[in-house]
Amino acid sequence: MIKAFPSLLGMVSIPFIVATVIVMVLVVLLTVWLERAHPVHMGTWKLRVLALVLPLLMTGFVSRMNHTGGVSSTIAIGMGDGPRFYNQLAGAENNGAVMQFLNNVDMTAMNEPQGYSKAAMMRIKSEYVAEAKKN
């Protein structure tokens, strides 16, 4: 999706982009002001460790969403996730952009064929080049 960023921007109007940037800056400024005006103390070391570990666990949890039969896959499908790896646009329309992105995080397109190697591919290439030169 990063490579398609210019194409994605073309789907959104300039005023919307400007408004989004302004809102993001305002949210950051509000957050900084709130942090200084009303600091929140995390309390015990156990809460601090939990606040550090919980996001890491959540990241690991969602990164395994497209592994069939796993806990996160079962939960995602139960929530209506229908991954469509063959049609990214349809998947995003059906599941939403975030779910479609998460479905693609750790995906194996196909299993590696037996006997696959760089040397084998070079041998096949040379066979095709030799065949093309005959014609």
N, C-alpha and C positions, 0 to 999 in steps of 0.2 A: 504494500500500500504506500510505502514511502516513495517508491519509484513513480507511482501514479499520482503523486501529490498535485502537480500542476493540473492534471485532468480532473481531480476531485475538486480543486478550487474553482474550476470552470463551472461547476454545478451550483455554486453559491454566489449570491450577488455581493458586490463590493460593499454596499452599506451594511449588510449582515456581518461580513468579515470585520469591518471597522468597529461595529457595535460589540462584537464578541471580544475583540482585543481590549476595548475600553472596559467592558464588564470584568474581564479577567484581571486587568490592572487594578480596578476598584476592589475586587475581592482580595487580592494580595495586600493592598494597602489597608483594608479593613481588618484583615487577619493580623497584620503587623501591629496595628493600633490596639486591637483587642488583647494581643499577647502582652503588650507593654502596660496597658491600662488595667487589665484583669488577669494577672499571671495565674496559671493553673499549676499546682504542684501535684505531681503524680503520686505522692504518698510513699508507700512502702516499696522496697526493692522488688517484691514479688509482682506488683502491678507494673513496674518498669520492665521487668523481664517479659511479662505477658504482652505488654504493648510492643515489644520488640519481636517476640517469637510468633505471635498470632498472624501478622501480615505475611511472614515467611511461610507459615503453614498454608495460608490461603493461596498464596502464589503457587506453591507446589500442588495444591489441590486442583486448581483450575488448569494447570498445565497438563494434567492427565485426563482432561475431559473427553478426548476422542479415542481413548483406549477402551474398546468394547468390554463390557462386563465389570468395569471398575466402579467404585463407589461414586466418584464424581460424574462419570458417564451416566450412571443410572439416575442420579439426581437431576442432571441436566435434561435427560430425555423425559423424565417425569414432569419437568417444568415446561415441556413443549419444544425443546431443542430438537431440530431436525437437520443435522449437518448435511450440507450438499457440497462435497468437495469438487464435484465435476462442474458446478455452475456457481461461482462465487457471488454473482449478482443476485441470483435467486435465493441463495443461502442468506445473504444480508437482508433481502426483503422479507424473508420468512422468519429469521431468527433475530435480526438486528445486527448492526455492524460490530458491536462488542462481542456478542456470542459467536459470530462468524469468525472474527479474529481469533478468539480463544480456541475455536475448533481447529484452527490451522497452526496453533503454536507448536505442537509436537506431533507431527503427522508423518507417517511413512507412506509415500505414494505407491510403492510396490516393493516386494521382497527382492533381494539381490539374486539374480539367476545363478544357477550352478555353473561354475567355470568362468564367471565374469571377472575380467581383469583388464588393465590398460593394455597389456601385451595382446590379449585376445581381441580387443577392439581394433588395435593397430593391424593385426593380421587380417581381420574382416575388411578393414578399410583398404588395405593393399590389394585384396582379392577384387573388390569392387572397382578400384582404380585400374587394375589390369584388365578387367572385363570391359570397362568403358573405353580403354585405349584400343581394344580389338574392334569396336564398332565405330 
